[in-house]
Amino acid sequence: MADLNYFSNCIQSVLSVYAERRSNQKDVEARLIFDVNRHHYQLFYIGWEGHKQIFYPIIHVDIQGDKIWLQLNQQEPHTYPLREVLRGMRAS
């Protein structure tokens, strides 16, 4: 992999854009977890729907060795395909 920091920053930027999109529920928000030392990146929804707690992972991306792994992609089908975004990343 050309530059681990470059790919880490790209993944963080992409997930941050996805996190800005709002959930349909007012008491549910998008949260990001970036473990840049171990190269794990997650987007999930957390909050409450009435008396029910919501914890719903949306996207999980790992960098392992020289590969980017899209471990989970639970986006709505109408959004731009994350797999294509990750595939299109190139080192500068």
BELMOTA-V242277 format. One record per run of one state. SS is the DSSP state (helix for helix, strand for strand, loop for the rest). FROM is the first residue (numbers start at 1). TO is the last residue. If there is no record, write none. Layout:
# BELMOTA-V242277
SS & FROM & TO
SS & FROM & TO
This chain:
# BELMOTA-V242277
loop & 1 & 3
helix & 4 & 20
loop & 21 & 27
strand & 28 & 35
loop & 36 & 39
strand & 40 & 49
loop & 50 & 51
strand & 52 & 64
loop & 65 & 66
strand & 67 & 73
loop & 74 & 81
helix & 82 & 87
loop & 88 & 92
